[in-house]
Amino acid sequence: MAVSLRVRLAAGQSLHVTVSCAYYDRFPVAVANSEREWWLRRPLTMTANIGADFLLTRGKRLFSIDAETASQDRVRPQLQAYSRPVPGYPDPDCRLVTVVLVNTTKGSGSAAALLQAGFEVRPQGGARIESYPELDAPGASDDEEDSIALLYRHKRTYAIGHGCAADWDEPIDDVTAAVRADPLPAYEVPSLTPDVFETLATGERRPVQVSMGALANGDPEGQQQLEMVFTLYADWVAQRRAEIDQLPERYRPAATRHVDLCDAALERMRAGRDMLANNESAARAFRLANEAMLYQQVRSRLELREVHLDRTGILQVAGTAPDAVPSPGVGNWRPFQIAFLLASLPDVFDPASPNRELVDLIFFPTGGGKTEAYLGAAAISMFARRLRNPADAGTDVLMRYTLRLLTAQQFLRAASLLCVMEDIRSNATDLGDERFSIGIWLGSTTTPNRWAAAKTALSKLRGDSRQENPFLLLRCPWCSAQMGPIAKGPRGQEAVGYVPVGTKVRFICPDRSCRFANREGLPIHVVDEDIYETRPSLVIGTVDKFAMLAWQTSARSLFGLDENGERQVSPPGLIIQDELHLISGPLGSMVGLYEPIIEDLCTDYRHHVPRRPKIIASTATIRRYEQQVRDLYGRSRACLFPPHGLEEGRSFFAEPARTADGSLARGRRYLGVMSSSLGSIQTVQVRVAASTLQAAMAISDDDRDGYWTNLNFLNSLRELGNTVSLLQSDIPDYLTGIRKRDGIAAADIRWPRVTLELTSRRRSDEIPKAIEQLQQDYGRDDCVDVCLASNIIEVGVDIDRLALMTIIGQPKTTAQHIQVSGRVGRRWWERPGLVITIYGAAKPRDRSHYERFRSYHQRLYAQVEPTSLTPFALPVLLRGLHGAAVAHIRQSGDMKLGPDPFPDKQFERAAKLIRDRATFADPAELPTVHSVIARRAKEWRHGERTEWSANTFGGGDPLQGLMRYAGSSQEPGAKLPTIWDTPTSMRSVDAECQLRITDAYAVDAASQPEESE
């Protein structure tokens, strides 16, 4: 093992090295009249001084160091050193030094091994260990890199490990007192809190809270709380501006830019406050949104009320319908949430706002409350639309996600909000007669597309407990009564709350006393036909679904268009994109190609200046967000909220959590494990899994719950399959070894009894059940011991009880590493998170992360990779341009419009939208865009297609259709040019095939008579 460090030293100065390790000797013993072999541990320490004369004169070669030891030991390790000048640094007193510990013991096996080895290097006589030189990124530094340098100026690297990790004492004035070689590195990332505190005259810190109830009622208390947030933030910004002159010159431009952005955010917040004072309609929308968010928070936290069948077959709901009374601690905005709502209020409320084009990006750590912030903005937008025109009902908010797990979870939370909003509307006189409602718009593999499919699915669900549940809703969002399948008979079940009404299926609460137990039912829609007919106020869907715009003309109703393409009601005024960093790569490129079409359908052209929708995005991990917003949305302005301060993790609205005495609170601890001596990463995995399983038995009952369930993250399904095998055989075998080694009673050994898989291989209806099982506390029979998960848990799994995670192999990106590890330790004040990362010694990338463990984890957010999407690259255009163009033509034109004759004007309009976006976002690709547009126009014009669809099912014509589902095969005899492969999703659109090797050619060759010479 070795560490490299940078030292500054002169004659008479030195580095003091202390080595600590152990070896084991065989020790014969007699136990119960039988001879056995035990091992006796022999600790060993060594010390050495490496003088300046060696380090300054012996350049670029490895030399041995004489070391002293307190005893004569059988095993004698050797210290070596390697010194060289610092590249590009002319000072001769500054050197890069590598200190090496080598096991020179002859022999092999356990008797010759050094165990628990490590060493420490301390400067002596005035020598200094300075920060390790880092390579600058190629090219000129840009604003973002300057910002990162400012924010992380105190988080520097002081040593690099080789075959081990490196650690060091906390530096003071860019100098550390010691560095260490650490085989088991650990680093604790501080917990960030969204709480803001006011310091009283007595020195006591009091949390600043903003009451939803006070704001809803227009109480002076609410205004006072808002003013307190403004005052504290203004003071904080002024203090940061005063600190700029104390910074080194190289950091001042970035610091000035950060503080200017903070000032701009403060002005936007004040503008929102002034709008509330001067615009009664805005004030009412704000008050109603606060009321809705308050009771949404109350109702979404109600305990599940289980339903069962009594002896007569009548449904019985446990308990009575609860009163929605806010309990202490519920119903308060976090300061950053209410600050964001006020900053974005003018843009969300007023479609003509000059800042409507600004894309607001909520950038906050995982678990900070981003969802509540944008749900509040959505509520303001929906109420504002009805207050402007009560008859202007229709879809107002499009909320888009990238993963079905995240979509289903947020759907349940948003459903409570819409139920509360509908209850408010029914008791108001100025919000119109149309219900507030919510729809979830997903693929047919998750929810039904048609009423007939919904009724068929319901019939199957009632008859067979193995059937998938496509209706998603598992509890009433109003009273929390259980909904969905419950056991009935040996294999049958009852589908509680899913009620056939005529040709439709409605959600009706099983509790007859519930507000939504009437025939009209809950304002929730999951069937595509129902969504197109009702135009829910809020539509939640995955970005993939928008590829269906080329196929399903009825989707135009979501954009407020009628059968003739005329504007019937206003289009959606707010687009919310969660987890923006996931809109990258191939998915992001396809989404970016469709975005100009979607935005045009959401643009209201009835006004002198067309009104485009407001866009709000959120993420916890992103880089180059301005470029991503430019490529994705074609918007030149993007605003991060809250803006950065002068140090990482300190933005006023998010600060490191501290205890009452001012010390840092417990954070999330990362632990690195790598072993070069063991045969494979699976061998290490067995030892770690067995140790964590058994160690939980030693934790007190009060603290055991958080560490009882070990959430395992694996980078691939192949690795996950290997782990399943380990849990079945290798891990129990190793636990048996632990029992014998440590003398543990058989009853006290903890076997992996309840295991769970949480991956994309599970059915959509099984995932919510799996999450519910993960929520079961220690002590219950179904409490999970080990959960094996893939990247499906990257976002959306918010389970407060989890505090232990094992990551097998370094995740593919830093963003994924942050998101995945953020699933544990969410309630750090009760159970701080522990994340164990197992590195593969044979993987260079894993080894690099292990050797720079502390450097990596203390600068996690700085190392997030920039997102990349290329909507106008040739492969993307060939795959999706025609689909995007057809989508616009079919959604904005007459529903009776056919592909023949070629619709010149409509095609040119759609093509212009794509050309204009390419001109703005990526002008270098314009020649490619022009070429592909011309090619598609020529193919369409000369193809003389008479039907849109060439699919054999659904009424298409396989010989005369214009498009077929991407990945399907072309019918023999179809006319040329080739029918367009048009995506129905934005992810996997390649055809799948099976390959079979035939020996027919050999049979044919053998059957042919040989030619005579």
Order of alpha helices (4+ residues) and beta strands (2+ residues): beta-beta-beta-alpha-beta-beta-beta-beta-beta-beta-alpha-beta-beta-beta-beta-beta-beta-beta-beta-beta-alpha-alpha-alpha-alpha-beta-beta-beta-alpha-beta-alpha-beta-alpha-beta-alpha-beta-beta-beta-beta-beta-alpha-beta-beta-alpha-beta-alpha-beta-beta-beta-alpha-alpha-beta-alpha-alpha-beta-alpha-beta-beta-alpha-beta-alpha-alpha-alpha-alpha-alpha-beta-beta-beta-alpha
